[in-house]
């Protein structure tokens, strides 16, 4: 369950759940409207979340399967 929340739940809440809040801000980040910076930032953060899921939960399983094969 924790793997699902970290890999899918957190990015979903960050992009979809907080999108109305991000859209209500009228400032710029490095010359880019905040909403675009927010979405682009979550592209990167989603990859980080998925990498964390692999390292924390799936890496050991994959190594065991490789040794057993």
N, C-alpha and C positions, 0 to 999 in steps of 0.2 A: 504494500500500500504506500509506503514512504517513497519507493521508487517512482510510482505513478504520480504522486503529488509533486515530487521534485522535477521530474522530466516533462510532465504534461500540465499539471495543475498550476504551478507557479508561472510558466510562460503564458498560459491562458488568462490567468487573472491579470498579469502585467499588461498584456496587449488588449484584451477585450474588456476586462473589468475596469481598468483604469483609463481607458480611452476617452470617456467623456470628460474626465478631469484634465487629461493632457490636452484635449481640444479646446478647453476653456482658457488656457493660458495663451497670452498674446505676445510673449517675448521670444527672442531669438537666441540660438546657441550656435556660435561660430558663423553667424550670418544665415543660418537655416531656421525656419520656423520650428518652434518647440515640438509640434506634433510629428514632424518628419524626423527630427532627432530622436524622439521617443520611440517611434516604430523602428528606426534603424538600430537604436541601442538594444531593443529587444531581439532583433535578429542575432546579434552577438551573444546576448545573455541566454537565449534559448540554446545556442550551441554549447555554451558553458554548462548549462543545466544538464543537457544530454551527456556531455563528457563526464560530469560528476556522477551521473547515474551509472555509466559504464565502469568508471573506476571503483566506485563504492560497492556496486552490486553484481555486475556481470563479468568483470575481468577474471576473478577467481574461478568462476564456472567455466569460462572459456579455456583457461589454462588447464583445469582438470580434464576437460574433454580432449584437449590436444595431447596430453600425456597418456590418456587411456586409449587413444585411437591407434 
